[in-house]
Amino acid sequence: MGRVRSRIPATARALANHLAETMDPRVVAMVLLRNEADAEIESMTERLFLSVERDLQQAREGGELEPVPGAENEQARFGYDTRLVLPAMLTLGRIHVEAGDVPLVRIGREVDHEFVARGRETTRNVVRALLDGDMRDAINDDEYEDFETNLRPRERVAELAQQSLQEGVEAWFDSEDTPDAVRDSYEHAVELSERHQDEDEAFRELLDRFHDADGSDERAAAADAIRDQYKFADAEEADLFETATDLPYFATQYARVGILYEDMLNMYEADLGVELGEGFKRAIVLMVVGAQIGLDDTDDYPEDRGTQLTPVTAELNVAEDRAAGVERIRRIVEAYLDRADDCADDDDHLTRIAVEYIRQQSLDRIEGLRA
């Protein structure tokens, strides 16, 4: 029998658990700040997509795209489903805190409004870069279900939308006000991420080898290969994480998603000329990896189970039974989130509530794997 998960929403459970642990009255102000930062990110994303829609409308008027049936009298519409922006929201919240711009306590205090404005502009550019990279990966993998539009063909819509965002990213990099280190961090993330993608076929072959194994000895050897080459591979260029490389799947998941967010934070630091703190950066990256396994890979398991090697498909394939595999996934995700919580400052309530929120969501999703 699986555990019975609470019907209380994950958001409420996360906040209640954090309040029970800290008993800090400042948590209320941080929750209000989170709502403000979340609304700012949503507004930024909407404006970016409005710009994409204008470019798509021009492509439609030029005959490159056509409306789906029933949308002949509509303007171009575009949306993209992504979870990428939570780390940017937390970073923007940290900028507000550093500037003294916190709900309930900002009145009567000196607020660095110029720093907040610069932080918002950097965040807008970072969000655009994240969306550009995520769309590019989706297109490379022929995954178009997250592109929402009233135009067709969807594949061409996706390409044009990604190109529209990429042009904005390049304009940011080319601006004389943008330090070279911003582009350097972006290109470093792309290079390591693409290197991981190039190795993806080899990871798929590891899974194929396990499925095609003839007899227990071959299966055991294939399971050992997954463990050695995927689960406990050596980490590259992870200097910030010397104490985290013992975590299962760290090397492969750091190259897959972690590096994107470490360099996202490096882009913030370079553009704003500030240090966000190594603890904060470690917490964000470890939280992202935990979310990738506990949310994305868990959600994608039905599609990935026979073709894609992820921590979830690896554990459920090599485990002696389904229940044992699910339990290992739970322990792995909790290990990442525990480590993220340990890295965050005690008074960094925004990040620690986000970590707990991902924990609660992940536990719900992982429990669903027992079926």
KESE-879839 format. One record per residue (C-alpha): residue in three letters; x, y, z. Coordinates in steps of 0.05 Angstrom, whole numbers, padded with zeros to 5 digits, always signed. Each point is the difference from the previous one (the first is absolute). Example, Ala and Ser with C-alpha at 12.3 -4.5 7.8 and 13.67 -1.06 7.14 Angstrom:
! KESE-879839
ALA+00246-00090+00156 SER+00027+00069-00013 
! end
This chain:
! KESE-879839
MET+00000+00000+00000 GLY+00025+00070-00016 ARG+00000+00058+00048 VAL-00063+00042+00004 ARG+00018+00070-00021 SER-00034+00060+00031 ARG-00055+00035-00039 ILE+00024+00067+00026 PRO+00033+00038-00059 ALA+00075-00005-00004 THR+00007+00076+00007 ALA-00036-00001+00067 ARG+00038-00060+00025 ALA+00066+00032-00019 LEU-00016+00065+00037 ALA-00026-00036+00061 ASN+00061-00045+00004 HIS+00048+00060-00007 LEU-00038+00041+00052 ALA+00002-00059+00049 GLU+00075-00005-00009 THR+00019+00074+00004 MET-00054+00036+00040 ASP+00027+00064-00031 PRO-00052+00055-00008 ARG+00038+00027-00061 VAL-00026-00060-00039 VAL-00066+00037-00012 ALA+00037+00058-00034 MET+00040-00050-00042 VAL-00064-00034-00023 LEU-00027+00068-00022 LEU+00066+00015-00035 ARG-00003-00067-00035 ASN-00069+00018-00027 GLU+00026+00067-00025 ALA+00061-00030-00033 ASP-00042-00055-00031 ALA-00048+00052-00030 GLU+00060+00039-00028 ILE+00027-00063-00033 GLU-00068-00016-00029 SER-00006+00071-00028 MET+00070-00005-00031 THR-00017-00066-00033 GLU-00065+00026-00027 ARG+00036+00060-00032 LEU+00052-00046-00030 PHE-00054-00043-00031 LEU-00036+00062-00026 SER+00064+00016-00038 VAL+00002-00071-00027 GLU-00073+00006-00021 ARG+00016+00063-00040 ASP+00055-00037-00038 LEU-00046-00060-00012 GLN-00054+00046-00026 GLN+00049+00029-00050 ALA+00018-00071-00022 ARG-00073-00016-00008 GLU-00013+00062-00042 GLY+00060-00019-00042 GLY-00030-00068-00015 GLU+00050-00040+00041 LEU-00053-00022+00051 GLU-00075-00011-00002 PRO-00053-00001+00053 VAL-00028-00065+00028 PRO-00073-00013-00020 GLY-00046+00048+00037 ALA+00054+00052+00013 GLU-00002+00035-00067 ASN-00023+00066+00031 GLU+00047-00001+00059 GLN+00067+00033+00010 ALA+00060-00046+00012 ARG-00001-00030+00069 PHE+00059-00034+00034 GLY+00016-00030+00067 TYR+00051-00048+00027 ASP-00007-00045+00061 THR+00064+00001+00041 ARG+00022-00007+00072 LEU+00066+00034-00013 VAL-00014+00067+00032 LEU-00004-00019+00075 PRO+00076+00011+00011 ALA-00005+00068-00035 MET-00058+00018+00045 LEU+00039-00019+00062 THR+00060+00040-00024 LEU-00044+00061-00013 GLY-00028-00008+00070 ARG+00071-00001+00028 ILE+00014+00064-00038 HIS-00061+00032+00033 VAL+00025-00022+00068 GLU+00070+00028-00012 ALA-00031+00066-00022 GLY-00044+00004+00063 ASP-00062-00006-00043 VAL-00041-00049+00042 PRO-00076+00003+00013 LEU-00021+00023+00069 VAL+00069+00028+00016 ARG+00017+00043-00061 ILE-00040+00060+00026 GLY+00045+00045+00040 ARG+00063-00035-00025 GLU+00050+00022-00052 VAL-00011-00042-00062 ASP+00050-00004-00057 HIS-00051+00009-00056 GLU+00055+00005-00053 PHE+00027-00069+00019 VAL-00070-00029-00003 ALA-00011+00029-00069 ARG+00066-00028-00025 GLY-00017-00067+00031 ARG-00066-00001-00036 GLU+00033+00015-00067 THR+00052-00054+00010 THR-00055-00049+00020 ARG-00039+00016-00064 ASN+00062-00015-00041 VAL+00016-00063+00039 VAL-00071-00026-00007 ARG+00004+00011-00075 ALA+00066-00038-00003 LEU-00029-00058+00041 LEU-00061-00004-00045 ASP+00043+00003-00062 GLY+00043-00057+00024 ASP-00058-00042+00023 MET-00037+00008-00066 ARG+00064-00017-00038 ASP+00005-00065+00039 ALA-00073-00017-00012 ILE+00009+00011-00075 ASN+00063-00042-00002 ASP-00039-00056+00035 ASP-00061+00008-00046 GLU-00043+00016+00061 TYR-00052+00051-00020 GLU-00057-00014+00049 ASP+00018+00059+00045 PHE-00005+00050-00057 GLU-00070+00031+00002 THR-00023+00036-00062 ASN-00057+00012-00049 LEU+00047-00005-00060 ARG+00030-00058-00039 PRO+00043-00036-00016 ARG+00017-00004+00074 GLU+00072-00020-00015 ARG+00012+00064-00039 VAL-00036+00042+00052 ALA+00048-00029+00052 GLU+00061+00016-00042 LEU-00023+00072-00012 ALA-00017+00011+00073 GLN+00068-00025+00022 GLN+00035+00044-00052 SER-00039+00060+00025 LEU+00024-00011+00071 GLN+00071-00015-00023 GLU+00003+00067-00036 GLY-00017+00035+00065 VAL+00052-00039+00038 GLU+00053+00018-00051 ALA-00020+00073+00003 TRP+00011-00002+00076 PHE+00069-00031-00009 ASP+00019+00050-00054 SER-00020+00061+00042 GLU+00060+00042+00021 ASP-00030+00001+00070 THR+00003-00076+00007 PRO+00065-00028+00028 ASP+00035-00053-00042 ALA-00005-00048+00059 VAL-00075-00005-00011 ARG+00009-00030-00069 ASP+00058-00043+00026 SER-00044-00031+00053 TYR-00056-00013-00049 GLU+00046-00032-00051 HIS+00032-00043+00054 ALA-00068-00027+00020 VAL-00020-00014-00072 GLU+00066-00035-00013 LEU-00005-00047+00059 SER-00074-00013-00011 GLU+00011-00016-00073 ARG+00057-00046+00019 HIS-00049-00037+00045 GLN-00050-00004-00057 ASP+00054-00029-00045 GLU+00009-00055+00052 ASP-00074-00014+00003 GLU+00003-00055-00052 ALA+00052-00036+00041 PHE-00045+00004+00061 ARG-00058-00028-00042 GLU+00045-00057-00021 LEU+00012-00016+00074 LEU-00075-00008+00009 ASP-00007-00041-00064 ARG+00056-00045+00024 PHE-00038-00012+00065 HIS-00065-00015-00037 ASP+00034-00046-00050 ALA+00040-00038+00052 ASP-00005-00076-00005 GLY+00002-00031+00069 SER+00013+00026+00070 ASP+00075+00008-00010 GLU-00008+00046-00060 ARG-00054+00039+00036 ALA+00045+00008+00060 ALA+00057+00024-00044 ALA-00046+00050-00035 ALA-00025+00025+00067 ASP+00072+00010+00023 ALA+00015+00040-00063 ILE-00060+00046+00014 ARG+00025+00009+00071 ASP+00073+00014-00019 GLN-00011+00043-00063 TYR-00065+00035+00018 LYS-00018-00003+00073 PHE+00069+00012+00029 ALA+00038+00030-00058 ASP+00056+00049+00014 ALA-00022+00072+00001 GLU+00033+00051-00046 GLU+00009+00074+00012 ALA-00041-00002+00064 ASP+00048+00039+00044 LEU-00058+00032+00038 PHE-00024-00069+00022 GLU+00060-00037+00028 THR-00043-00024+00059 ALA-00060-00020-00043 THR+00032-00047-00051 ASP-00016-00060+00044 LEU-00074+00007-00016 PRO-00027-00052-00049 TYR-00005+00024-00072 PHE+00033+00067+00018 ALA+00050+00001-00058 THR-00050-00016-00054 GLN-00055+00045+00028 TYR+00047+00057+00013 ALA+00021-00002-00074 ARG-00073-00009-00021 VAL-00033+00056+00040 GLY+00042+00023+00059 ILE+00053+00037-00041 LEU-00055+00041-00035 TYR-00021+00029+00067 GLU+00070+00009+00029 ASP+00018+00041-00061 MET-00067+00036+00002 LEU+00020+00023+00069 ASN+00069+00018-00026 MET-00034+00043-00053 TYR-00038+00037+00054 GLU+00064+00013+00039 ALA+00037+00024-00062 ASP-00056+00045-00024 LEU-00015+00031+00068 GLY+00071+00000+00028 VAL-00021-00035+00064 GLU+00012-00066+00034 LEU-00061-00042+00015 GLY+00037-00046+00048 GLU+00026-00070-00012 GLY-00051-00030+00048 PHE-00057+00030-00038 LYS+00028-00024-00067 ARG+00011-00070+00026 ALA-00070-00002+00028 ILE-00031+00021-00065 VAL+00038-00050-00042 LEU-00013-00059+00047 MET-00073+00020+00004 VAL-00005+00000-00076 VAL+00031-00069-00006 GLY-00047-00026+00054 ALA-00059+00030-00038 GLN+00024-00029-00066 ILE-00001-00070+00030 GLY-00060+00006+00046 LEU-00045+00038-00048 ASP+00021+00000-00073 ASP+00031-00070-00004 THR-00056-00029+00042 ASP-00053+00032-00043 ASP+00035-00023-00064 TYR+00011-00072+00023 PRO-00056-00030-00043 GLU+00032+00028-00063 ASP+00073-00010+00022 ARG-00004-00069+00031 GLY+00024-00039-00062 THR+00041+00052-00037 GLN+00031+00052+00046 LEU+00049-00010+00056 THR-00018+00046+00059 PRO+00009-00011+00074 VAL-00073-00022+00003 THR+00005-00051-00057 ALA+00067-00024+00027 GLU-00026-00014+00070 LEU-00066-00032-00022 ASN+00036-00044-00050 VAL+00056-00027+00044 ALA-00039-00006+00065 GLU-00020-00069+00024 ASP-00072+00022+00000 ARG-00042+00062-00013 ALA-00008+00019+00073 ALA+00075-00001+00012 GLY+00013+00042-00062 VAL-00052+00052+00022 GLU+00030+00003+00069 ARG+00070+00012-00028 ILE-00026+00057-00043 ARG-00032+00031+00061 ARG+00064-00004+00040 ILE+00041+00029-00057 VAL-00046+00059-00009 GLU-00003+00014+00074 ALA+00076-00004+00004 TYR+00006+00056-00052 LEU-00053+00043+00034 ASP+00030-00012+00069 ARG+00068+00022-00026 ALA-00032+00061-00034 ASP-00034+00020+00065 ASP+00066-00008+00038 CYS+00036+00045-00050 ALA-00051+00056+00005 ASP+00009+00053+00054 ASP-00044-00011+00061 ASP-00036+00066-00014 ASP-00008-00013-00075 HIS-00073-00017+00008 LEU-00016+00009-00074 THR+00048-00055-00021 ARG-00015-00047+00057 ILE-00076+00005-00011 ALA+00012-00014-00074 VAL+00042-00062+00017 GLU-00056-00025+00046 TYR-00052+00014-00053 ILE+00039-00042-00051 ARG+00007-00054+00053 GLN-00075-00004+00012 GLN-00016+00000-00075 SER+00053-00053-00013 LEU-00025-00046+00055 ASP-00069+00003-00031 ARG+00026-00016-00070 ILE+00047-00055+00023 GLU-00055-00033+00039 GLY-00039-00004-00066 LEU+00055-00044-00028 ARG-00021-00057+00045 ALA-00062-00013-00042 
! end
